[in-house]
Amino acid sequence: MTEDKRKVVLPGQLLGEVSRQKAGHGTFIEDGKIFSQRFGVLNDHGEYLDVVPLKGKYSAIEGDFVIGFVIEAMSSSWLVDINAPYPALLHVNEAPWKVEFGETDRYLNRGDAIMAKVLPIDETRKLQVTLNDRNLYKIKGGHLIDVEPSKVPRIIGKKGSMIALLKTYTRCRIFVGQNGRIWIDGPTEGIEKVLEVLRIIEDEALSFGLTKRIEEYLKKDAMDVQ
């Protein structure tokens, strides 16, 4: 029997009613009904509905943790590529260092990678990020890979279940950016296993029961190694 798939919806498709649920990211309301704003995967969280795009650039949301690459060091800020349609601004006030005017390149320069957090987004959609939060810093070492932003929820899993499995069975440190960039550091064989599993998750992201299958796969592999 073919396994059930997560529901793929089209722009303008009816998803529900505001009397029952809230309209989330990637949706719009018209005449008390909730419609899809884009072609993507429907995520029904019970209280609200949102639609994650199947492909394309990252759509920034306040509070998201992301991995960015510095594009340019300016006098009192940096421009950062966070895989969104346009760059984000990192002001010196949002960095953990005391940066003198004109000396930003002493701390971060073009090509440097950072773990950052998306700040509130105003009406002009101007993107800003911060490093003033725990576990946010300039990345040194490890490996960086890119995945479709829409696959990130499956890579993390419910309540972090999938990423917890990967960390346990590979002994790697892993940081998953909501913008589709992932940092991995650890033993070579562990990193190779993480990359292998990530490919499986990307290929089967729309199927149910994926976390259980990945756990069985990792357990079997661990037993084979022993």
PyRosetta script that sets phi, psi and omega in degrees:
from pyrosetta import init, pose_from_sequence

init()
pose = pose_from_sequence("MTEDKRKVVLPGQLLGEVSRQKAGHGTFIEDGKIFSQRFGVLNDHGEYLDVVPLKGKYSAIEGDFVIGFVIEAMSSSWLVDINAPYPALLHVNEAPWKVEFGETDRYLNRGDAIMAKVLPIDETRKLQVTLNDRNLYKIKGGHLIDVEPSKVPRIIGKKGSMIALLKTYTRCRIFVGQNGRIWIDGPTEGIEKVLEVLRIIEDEALSFGLTKRIEEYLKKDAMDVQ")
pose.set_psi(1, 135.4)
pose.set_omega(1, -179.1)
pose.set_phi(2, -70.2)
pose.set_psi(2, 137.5)
pose.set_omega(2, -177.5)
pose.set_phi(3, -74.8)
pose.set_psi(3, 143.0)
pose.set_omega(3, 178.9)
pose.set_phi(4, -62.1)
pose.set_psi(4, 149.0)
pose.set_omega(4, 178.8)
pose.set_phi(5, -115.4)
pose.set_psi(5, 155.5)
pose.set_omega(5, 174.0)
pose.set_phi(6, -69.0)
pose.set_psi(6, 149.3)
pose.set_omega(6, -171.5)
pose.set_phi(7, -76.4)
pose.set_psi(7, 123.8)
pose.set_omega(7, 175.0)
pose.set_phi(8, -95.4)
pose.set_psi(8, 130.8)
pose.set_omega(8, -176.6)
pose.set_phi(9, -120.3)
pose.set_psi(9, 159.5)
pose.set_omega(9, -178.4)
pose.set_phi(10, -106.7)
pose.set_psi(10, 158.2)
pose.set_omega(10, 176.3)
pose.set_phi(11, -57.0)
pose.set_psi(11, 132.6)
pose.set_omega(11, 179.1)
pose.set_phi(12, 85.9)
pose.set_psi(12, -1.9)
pose.set_omega(12, -179.0)
pose.set_phi(13, -73.5)
pose.set_psi(13, 136.0)
pose.set_omega(13, 179.1)
pose.set_phi(14, -68.6)
pose.set_psi(14, 129.8)
pose.set_omega(14, -178.2)
pose.set_phi(15, -112.5)
pose.set_psi(15, -33.1)
pose.set_omega(15, -177.2)
pose.set_phi(16, 176.1)
pose.set_psi(16, -165.0)
pose.set_omega(16, -178.9)
pose.set_phi(17, -126.6)
pose.set_psi(17, 144.3)
pose.set_omega(17, -177.3)
pose.set_phi(18, -66.7)
pose.set_psi(18, -18.3)
pose.set_omega(18, 177.6)
pose.set_phi(19, -71.4)
pose.set_psi(19, -17.5)
pose.set_omega(19, -177.5)
pose.set_phi(20, -112.1)
pose.set_psi(20, -36.2)
pose.set_omega(20, -177.0)
pose.set_phi(21, -141.7)
pose.set_psi(21, 166.6)
pose.set_omega(21, 178.4)
pose.set_phi(22, -96.9)
pose.set_psi(22, 149.2)
pose.set_omega(22, 177.8)
pose.set_phi(23, -82.3)
pose.set_psi(23, 119.4)
pose.set_omega(23, -178.9)
pose.set_phi(24, -99.2)
pose.set_psi(24, -158.6)
pose.set_omega(24, -177.4)
pose.set_phi(25, -63.7)
pose.set_psi(25, 138.1)
pose.set_omega(25, 177.2)
pose.set_phi(26, 79.2)
pose.set_psi(26, 18.2)
pose.set_omega(26, 179.5)
pose.set_phi(27, -131.6)
pose.set_psi(27, 169.2)
pose.set_omega(27, 173.3)
pose.set_phi(28, -145.6)
pose.set_psi(28, 160.9)
pose.set_omega(28, -177.2)
pose.set_phi(29, -111.1)
pose.set_psi(29, 137.1)
pose.set_omega(29, 175.4)
pose.set_phi(30, -148.4)
pose.set_psi(30, 124.7)
pose.set_omega(30, -179.7)
pose.set_phi(31, 52.4)
pose.set_psi(31, 42.2)
pose.set_omega(31, 176.6)
pose.set_phi(32, 75.9)
pose.set_psi(32, 7.3)
pose.set_omega(32, 180.0)
pose.set_phi(33, -116.0)
pose.set_psi(33, 152.9)
pose.set_omega(33, -179.1)
pose.set_phi(34, -103.7)
pose.set_psi(34, 127.7)
pose.set_omega(34, -179.5)
pose.set_phi(35, -122.2)
pose.set_psi(35, 155.5)
pose.set_omega(35, 176.2)
pose.set_phi(36, -75.9)
pose.set_psi(36, 138.1)
pose.set_omega(36, -180.0)
pose.set_phi(37, -93.4)
pose.set_psi(37, -13.9)
pose.set_omega(37, -172.6)
pose.set_phi(38, -150.3)
pose.set_psi(38, 168.9)
pose.set_omega(38, 172.0)
pose.set_phi(39, -81.4)
pose.set_psi(39, 119.6)
pose.set_omega(39, -177.4)
pose.set_phi(40, -176.7)
pose.set_psi(40, -162.8)
pose.set_omega(40, -177.9)
pose.set_phi(41, -103.3)
pose.set_psi(41, 129.7)
pose.set_omega(41, 179.1)
pose.set_phi(42, -77.7)
pose.set_psi(42, 125.8)
pose.set_omega(42, 173.3)
pose.set_phi(43, -110.3)
pose.set_psi(43, 111.8)
pose.set_omega(43, 179.8)
pose.set_phi(44, -99.0)
pose.set_psi(44, 105.1)
pose.set_omega(44, -177.5)
pose.set_phi(45, -93.2)
pose.set_psi(45, 10.1)
pose.set_omega(45, -178.5)
pose.set_phi(46, 87.9)
pose.set_psi(46, -68.5)
pose.set_omega(46, -179.3)
pose.set_phi(47, -74.0)
pose.set_psi(47, -34.1)
pose.set_omega(47, -178.4)
pose.set_phi(48, -144.3)
pose.set_psi(48, 165.2)
pose.set_omega(48, 180.0)
pose.set_phi(49, -118.0)
pose.set_psi(49, 138.2)
pose.set_omega(49, 169.9)
pose.set_phi(50, -140.2)
pose.set_psi(50, 164.4)
pose.set_omega(50, -177.8)
pose.set_phi(51, -125.3)
pose.set_psi(51, 121.8)
pose.set_omega(51, -179.7)
pose.set_phi(52, -96.5)
pose.set_psi(52, 125.7)
pose.set_omega(52, -179.2)
pose.set_phi(53, -62.4)
pose.set_psi(53, 141.6)
pose.set_omega(53, 179.4)
pose.set_phi(54, -70.8)
pose.set_psi(54, -38.1)
pose.set_omega(54, 179.4)
pose.set_phi(55, -140.5)
pose.set_psi(55, 166.5)
pose.set_omega(55, 175.2)
pose.set_phi(56, 117.2)
pose.set_psi(56, -174.1)
pose.set_omega(56, -178.3)
pose.set_phi(57, -72.2)
pose.set_psi(57, 161.9)
pose.set_omega(57, 177.5)
pose.set_phi(58, -72.3)
pose.set_psi(58, 133.9)
pose.set_omega(58, 176.3)
pose.set_phi(59, -100.4)
pose.set_psi(59, 105.5)
pose.set_omega(59, -171.3)
pose.set_phi(60, -65.5)
pose.set_psi(60, 140.7)
pose.set_omega(60, 176.3)
pose.set_phi(61, -130.5)
pose.set_psi(61, 136.5)
pose.set_omega(61, 178.7)
pose.set_phi(62, -52.5)
pose.set_psi(62, 131.8)
pose.set_omega(62, 177.5)
pose.set_phi(63, 93.0)
pose.set_psi(63, -9.8)
pose.set_omega(63, 178.3)
pose.set_phi(64, -66.0)
pose.set_psi(64, 142.2)
pose.set_omega(64, 172.1)
pose.set_phi(65, -95.1)
pose.set_psi(65, 129.6)
pose.set_omega(65, -173.2)
pose.set_phi(66, -134.0)
pose.set_psi(66, 164.5)
pose.set_omega(66, 171.8)
pose.set_phi(67, -113.0)
pose.set_psi(67, 125.8)
pose.set_omega(67, -177.1)
pose.set_phi(68, -125.2)
pose.set_psi(68, 158.2)
pose.set_omega(68, 175.7)
pose.set_phi(69, -114.3)
pose.set_psi(69, 130.5)
pose.set_omega(69, 179.9)
pose.set_phi(70, -68.7)
pose.set_psi(70, 126.8)
pose.set_omega(70, 178.4)
pose.set_phi(71, -93.0)
pose.set_psi(71, -40.5)
pose.set_omega(71, -175.7)
pose.set_phi(72, -155.4)
pose.set_psi(72, 139.1)
pose.set_omega(72, 173.7)
pose.set_phi(73, -99.6)
pose.set_psi(73, 116.4)
pose.set_omega(73, -179.6)
pose.set_phi(74, -103.9)
pose.set_psi(74, -172.9)
pose.set_omega(74, -173.8)
pose.set_phi(75, -61.1)
pose.set_psi(75, -42.2)
pose.set_omega(75, -176.9)
pose.set_phi(76, -134.5)
pose.set_psi(76, 19.7)
pose.set_omega(76, -179.9)
pose.set_phi(77, -164.8)
pose.set_psi(77, 174.0)
pose.set_omega(77, 176.1)
pose.set_phi(78, -127.6)
pose.set_psi(78, 146.6)
pose.set_omega(78, 170.4)
pose.set_phi(79, -94.9)
pose.set_psi(79, 132.2)
pose.set_omega(79, -173.6)
pose.set_phi(80, -126.9)
pose.set_psi(80, 129.8)
pose.set_omega(80, 174.5)
pose.set_phi(81, -82.9)
pose.set_psi(81, 114.2)
pose.set_omega(81, 177.9)
pose.set_phi(82, -113.8)
pose.set_psi(82, 23.1)
pose.set_omega(82, 177.5)
pose.set_phi(83, 70.4)
pose.set_psi(83, 19.9)
pose.set_omega(83, 175.6)
pose.set_phi(84, -95.4)
pose.set_psi(84, 171.6)
pose.set_omega(84, 179.8)
pose.set_phi(85, -60.3)
pose.set_psi(85, -23.4)
pose.set_omega(85, 178.4)
pose.set_phi(86, -144.6)
pose.set_psi(86, 158.4)
pose.set_omega(86, -174.4)
pose.set_phi(87, -66.4)
pose.set_psi(87, 159.6)
pose.set_omega(87, 175.2)
pose.set_phi(88, -104.4)
pose.set_psi(88, 154.6)
pose.set_omega(88, 179.3)
pose.set_phi(89, -102.1)
pose.set_psi(89, 131.3)
pose.set_omega(89, 172.1)
pose.set_phi(90, -114.1)
pose.set_psi(90, 106.6)
pose.set_omega(90, -179.0)
pose.set_phi(91, -82.1)
pose.set_psi(91, 153.5)
pose.set_omega(91, -178.9)
pose.set_phi(92, -59.7)
pose.set_psi(92, -28.1)
pose.set_omega(92, 177.9)
pose.set_phi(93, -68.6)
pose.set_psi(93, -17.2)
pose.set_omega(93, 179.9)
pose.set_phi(94, -100.7)
pose.set_psi(94, 13.7)
pose.set_omega(94, 177.2)
pose.set_phi(95, -109.7)
pose.set_psi(95, 153.6)
pose.set_omega(95, -176.5)
pose.set_phi(96, -81.5)
pose.set_psi(96, 4.9)
pose.set_omega(96, -178.8)
pose.set_phi(97, -111.1)
pose.set_psi(97, 159.5)
pose.set_omega(97, 173.6)
pose.set_phi(98, -90.5)
pose.set_psi(98, 98.5)
pose.set_omega(98, -172.8)
pose.set_phi(99, -99.5)
pose.set_psi(99, 122.5)
pose.set_omega(99, 177.1)
pose.set_phi(100, -75.5)
pose.set_psi(100, 150.7)
pose.set_omega(100, -179.9)
pose.set_phi(101, -56.3)
pose.set_psi(101, 129.1)
pose.set_omega(101, 178.3)
pose.set_phi(102, 83.9)
pose.set_psi(102, 1.5)
pose.set_omega(102, -178.3)
pose.set_phi(103, -115.9)
pose.set_psi(103, 26.1)
pose.set_omega(103, -178.8)
pose.set_phi(104, -61.7)
pose.set_psi(104, -33.4)
pose.set_omega(104, -176.6)
pose.set_phi(105, -69.8)
pose.set_psi(105, -8.7)
pose.set_omega(105, 175.7)
pose.set_phi(106, -76.0)
pose.set_psi(106, -18.9)
pose.set_omega(106, -175.5)
pose.set_phi(107, -109.6)
pose.set_psi(107, -44.2)
pose.set_omega(107, 177.0)
pose.set_phi(108, -140.4)
pose.set_psi(108, 136.7)
pose.set_omega(108, 179.9)
pose.set_phi(109, -135.6)
pose.set_psi(109, 172.1)
pose.set_omega(109, -177.5)
pose.set_phi(110, -49.8)
pose.set_psi(110, 129.9)
pose.set_omega(110, 178.2)
pose.set_phi(111, 95.6)
pose.set_psi(111, -17.2)
pose.set_omega(111, 178.1)
pose.set_phi(112, -67.2)
pose.set_psi(112, 146.1)
pose.set_omega(112, 178.9)
pose.set_phi(113, -108.0)
pose.set_psi(113, 142.0)
pose.set_omega(113, -179.4)
pose.set_phi(114, -136.0)
pose.set_psi(114, 152.0)
pose.set_omega(114, 168.5)
pose.set_phi(115, -96.4)
pose.set_psi(115, 123.0)
pose.set_omega(115, -173.5)
pose.set_phi(116, -136.7)
pose.set_psi(116, 174.1)
pose.set_omega(116, 179.5)
pose.set_phi(117, -127.6)
pose.set_psi(117, 137.2)
pose.set_omega(117, -179.2)
pose.set_phi(118, -76.9)
pose.set_psi(118, 128.7)
pose.set_omega(118, 178.6)
pose.set_phi(119, -85.5)
pose.set_psi(119, 169.0)
pose.set_omega(119, 178.2)
pose.set_phi(120, -50.7)
pose.set_psi(120, 139.5)
pose.set_omega(120, -177.4)
pose.set_phi(121, -103.7)
pose.set_psi(121, 125.4)
pose.set_omega(121, -177.5)
pose.set_phi(122, -85.7)
pose.set_psi(122, -175.8)
pose.set_omega(122, -175.9)
pose.set_phi(123, -62.7)
pose.set_psi(123, -26.2)
pose.set_omega(123, -179.0)
pose.set_phi(124, -82.5)
pose.set_psi(124, -1.5)
pose.set_omega(124, -179.6)
pose.set_phi(125, 64.4)
pose.set_psi(125, 24.1)
pose.set_omega(125, 177.4)
pose.set_phi(126, -70.2)
pose.set_psi(126, 125.3)
pose.set_omega(126, -177.1)
pose.set_phi(127, -93.0)
pose.set_psi(127, 134.1)
pose.set_omega(127, 174.5)
pose.set_phi(128, -136.3)
pose.set_psi(128, 147.2)
pose.set_omega(128, 178.6)
pose.set_phi(129, -128.3)
pose.set_psi(129, 164.4)
pose.set_omega(129, 179.8)
pose.set_phi(130, -133.8)
pose.set_psi(130, 154.8)
pose.set_omega(130, 171.6)
pose.set_phi(131, -111.0)
pose.set_psi(131, 2.1)
pose.set_omega(131, -177.6)
pose.set_phi(132, -85.7)
pose.set_psi(132, 66.0)
pose.set_omega(132, 177.0)
pose.set_phi(133, -156.1)
pose.set_psi(133, 160.3)
pose.set_omega(133, -177.0)
pose.set_phi(134, -67.0)
pose.set_psi(134, 148.4)
pose.set_omega(134, 177.8)
pose.set_phi(135, 62.9)
pose.set_psi(135, 24.9)
pose.set_omega(135, 175.3)
pose.set_phi(136, -114.5)
pose.set_psi(136, 129.9)
pose.set_omega(136, -175.8)
pose.set_phi(137, -167.5)
pose.set_psi(137, 176.2)
pose.set_omega(137, 174.3)
pose.set_phi(138, -72.6)
pose.set_psi(138, 132.9)
pose.set_omega(138, -177.1)
pose.set_phi(139, -82.5)
pose.set_psi(139, 130.5)
pose.set_omega(139, 176.2)
pose.set_phi(140, -129.7)
pose.set_psi(140, 124.8)
pose.set_omega(140, 179.2)
pose.set_phi(141, 78.5)
pose.set_psi(141, -174.1)
pose.set_omega(141, 179.5)
pose.set_phi(142, 75.9)
pose.set_psi(142, -171.3)
pose.set_omega(142, -178.6)
pose.set_phi(143, -126.5)
pose.set_psi(143, 141.3)
pose.set_omega(143, 177.4)
pose.set_phi(144, -115.5)
pose.set_psi(144, 131.2)
pose.set_omega(144, 177.0)
pose.set_phi(145, -130.2)
pose.set_psi(145, 161.1)
pose.set_omega(145, 179.2)
pose.set_phi(146, -114.4)
pose.set_psi(146, 139.1)
pose.set_omega(146, 173.0)
pose.set_phi(147, -132.7)
pose.set_psi(147, 167.9)
pose.set_omega(147, 175.2)
pose.set_phi(148, -64.3)
pose.set_psi(148, 128.9)
pose.set_omega(148, 178.6)
pose.set_phi(149, -52.6)
pose.set_psi(149, -31.0)
pose.set_omega(149, -178.6)
pose.set_phi(150, -68.2)
pose.set_psi(150, -18.2)
pose.set_omega(150, -178.3)
pose.set_phi(151, -88.8)
pose.set_psi(151, -10.6)
pose.set_omega(151, -175.7)
pose.set_phi(152, -56.8)
pose.set_psi(152, -45.3)
pose.set_omega(152, 179.4)
pose.set_phi(153, -56.9)
pose.set_psi(153, -35.8)
pose.set_omega(153, 179.3)
pose.set_phi(154, -73.1)
pose.set_psi(154, -34.0)
pose.set_omega(154, 178.8)
pose.set_phi(155, -68.5)
pose.set_psi(155, -37.4)
pose.set_omega(155, 177.8)
pose.set_phi(156, -75.4)
pose.set_psi(156, -43.4)
pose.set_omega(156, -179.3)
pose.set_phi(157, 82.9)
pose.set_psi(157, 166.8)
pose.set_omega(157, 178.6)
pose.set_phi(158, -64.0)
pose.set_psi(158, 125.9)
pose.set_omega(158, -178.9)
pose.set_phi(159, 53.6)
pose.set_psi(159, 31.2)
pose.set_omega(159, 176.9)
pose.set_phi(160, 76.7)
pose.set_psi(160, 18.1)
pose.set_omega(160, -174.3)
pose.set_phi(161, -63.4)
pose.set_psi(161, -43.7)
pose.set_omega(161, -177.0)
pose.set_phi(162, -68.7)
pose.set_psi(162, -46.2)
pose.set_omega(162, -177.9)
pose.set_phi(163, -67.6)
pose.set_psi(163, -31.2)
pose.set_omega(163, 176.8)
pose.set_phi(164, -64.6)
pose.set_psi(164, -40.6)
pose.set_omega(164, 177.0)
pose.set_phi(165, -60.3)
pose.set_psi(165, -47.0)
pose.set_omega(165, -178.8)
pose.set_phi(166, -60.8)
pose.set_psi(166, -43.4)
pose.set_omega(166, -180.0)
pose.set_phi(167, -64.4)
pose.set_psi(167, -41.1)
pose.set_omega(167, -177.6)
pose.set_phi(168, -65.7)
pose.set_psi(168, -47.3)
pose.set_omega(168, -173.4)
pose.set_phi(169, -85.3)
pose.set_psi(169, -15.5)
pose.set_omega(169, -179.1)
pose.set_phi(170, -110.6)
pose.set_psi(170, -12.3)
pose.set_omega(170, -177.9)
pose.set_phi(171, 58.6)
pose.set_psi(171, 34.9)
pose.set_omega(171, 179.0)
pose.set_phi(172, -108.8)
pose.set_psi(172, 152.7)
pose.set_omega(172, 168.9)
pose.set_phi(173, -90.8)
pose.set_psi(173, 132.6)
pose.set_omega(173, -175.1)
pose.set_phi(174, -136.0)
pose.set_psi(174, 131.1)
pose.set_omega(174, 174.7)
pose.set_phi(175, -122.1)
pose.set_psi(175, 118.1)
pose.set_omega(175, -179.0)
pose.set_phi(176, -102.4)
pose.set_psi(176, 113.6)
pose.set_omega(176, 175.9)
pose.set_phi(177, -80.4)
pose.set_psi(177, 139.5)
pose.set_omega(177, 178.8)
pose.set_phi(178, -64.0)
pose.set_psi(178, -13.4)
pose.set_omega(178, -178.6)
pose.set_phi(179, -90.2)
pose.set_psi(179, 11.4)
pose.set_omega(179, 175.1)
pose.set_phi(180, 88.7)
pose.set_psi(180, 15.1)
pose.set_omega(180, 175.5)
pose.set_phi(181, -114.7)
pose.set_psi(181, 136.4)
pose.set_omega(181, -174.7)
pose.set_phi(182, -127.9)
pose.set_psi(182, 133.2)
pose.set_omega(182, 176.2)
pose.set_phi(183, -106.2)
pose.set_psi(183, 131.6)
pose.set_omega(183, -178.7)
pose.set_phi(184, -130.7)
pose.set_psi(184, 136.3)
pose.set_omega(184, 176.1)
pose.set_phi(185, -144.7)
pose.set_psi(185, 138.7)
pose.set_omega(185, -179.6)
pose.set_phi(186, 159.0)
pose.set_psi(186, -164.3)
pose.set_omega(186, 179.7)
pose.set_phi(187, -64.5)
pose.set_psi(187, 149.1)
pose.set_omega(187, -176.3)
pose.set_phi(188, -54.5)
pose.set_psi(188, -45.9)
pose.set_omega(188, -178.6)
pose.set_phi(189, -65.9)
pose.set_psi(189, -31.7)
pose.set_omega(189, 178.2)
pose.set_phi(190, -68.7)
pose.set_psi(190, -44.1)
pose.set_omega(190, 178.8)
pose.set_phi(191, -61.7)
pose.set_psi(191, -42.4)
pose.set_omega(191, 178.9)
pose.set_phi(192, -60.9)
pose.set_psi(192, -39.6)
pose.set_omega(192, 179.6)
pose.set_phi(193, -67.6)
pose.set_psi(193, -40.6)
pose.set_omega(193, 177.8)
pose.set_phi(194, -60.1)
pose.set_psi(194, -46.0)
pose.set_omega(194, -179.1)
pose.set_phi(195, -62.6)
pose.set_psi(195, -38.9)
pose.set_omega(195, 178.9)
pose.set_phi(196, -63.5)
pose.set_psi(196, -45.5)
pose.set_omega(196, -179.6)
pose.set_phi(197, -68.1)
pose.set_psi(197, -37.9)
pose.set_omega(197, 178.5)
pose.set_phi(198, -61.1)
pose.set_psi(198, -37.4)
pose.set_omega(198, 177.4)
pose.set_phi(199, -64.3)
pose.set_psi(199, -40.2)
pose.set_omega(199, 178.1)
pose.set_phi(200, -63.3)
pose.set_psi(200, -45.7)
pose.set_omega(200, -179.1)
pose.set_phi(201, -61.8)
pose.set_psi(201, -42.7)
pose.set_omega(201, 179.1)
pose.set_phi(202, -61.1)
pose.set_psi(202, -41.2)
pose.set_omega(202, -177.9)
pose.set_phi(203, -70.7)
pose.set_psi(203, -31.5)
pose.set_omega(203, -173.6)
pose.set_phi(204, -117.2)
pose.set_psi(204, 24.0)
pose.set_omega(204, -173.6)
pose.set_phi(205, -58.4)
pose.set_psi(205, -27.2)
pose.set_omega(205, -175.7)
pose.set_phi(206, -88.9)
pose.set_psi(206, -3.7)
pose.set_omega(206, -176.6)
pose.set_phi(207, -91.5)
pose.set_psi(207, 151.6)
pose.set_omega(207, 177.9)
pose.set_phi(208, -85.8)
pose.set_psi(208, 158.8)
pose.set_omega(208, 178.0)
pose.set_phi(209, 74.7)
pose.set_psi(209, 14.8)
pose.set_omega(209, -175.3)
pose.set_phi(210, -66.7)
pose.set_psi(210, -41.5)
pose.set_omega(210, -178.5)
pose.set_phi(211, -59.6)
pose.set_psi(211, -42.7)
pose.set_omega(211, 180.0)
pose.set_phi(212, -64.1)
pose.set_psi(212, -42.0)
pose.set_omega(212, -179.9)
pose.set_phi(213, -65.7)
pose.set_psi(213, -39.3)
pose.set_omega(213, 178.6)
pose.set_phi(214, -65.2)
pose.set_psi(214, -41.0)
pose.set_omega(214, 178.7)
pose.set_phi(215, -61.6)
pose.set_psi(215, -44.3)
pose.set_omega(215, 178.9)
pose.set_phi(216, -62.8)
pose.set_psi(216, -39.6)
pose.set_omega(216, 179.3)
pose.set_phi(217, -64.1)
pose.set_psi(217, -45.8)
pose.set_omega(217, -179.4)
pose.set_phi(218, -67.2)
pose.set_psi(218, -39.2)
pose.set_omega(218, 177.4)
pose.set_phi(219, -62.9)
pose.set_psi(219, -45.0)
pose.set_omega(219, 179.8)
pose.set_phi(220, -62.5)
pose.set_psi(220, -42.3)
pose.set_omega(220, 179.9)
pose.set_phi(221, -64.0)
pose.set_psi(221, -39.3)
pose.set_omega(221, 179.1)
pose.set_phi(222, -64.7)
pose.set_psi(222, -39.6)
pose.set_omega(222, 179.1)
pose.set_phi(223, -68.2)
pose.set_psi(223, -37.9)
pose.set_omega(223, 178.7)
pose.set_phi(224, -63.9)
pose.set_psi(224, -37.3)
pose.set_omega(224, 179.5)
pose.set_phi(225, -66.5)
pose.set_psi(225, -38.8)
pose.set_omega(225, 179.4)
pose.set_phi(226, -67.7)
pose.dump_pdb("model.pdb")
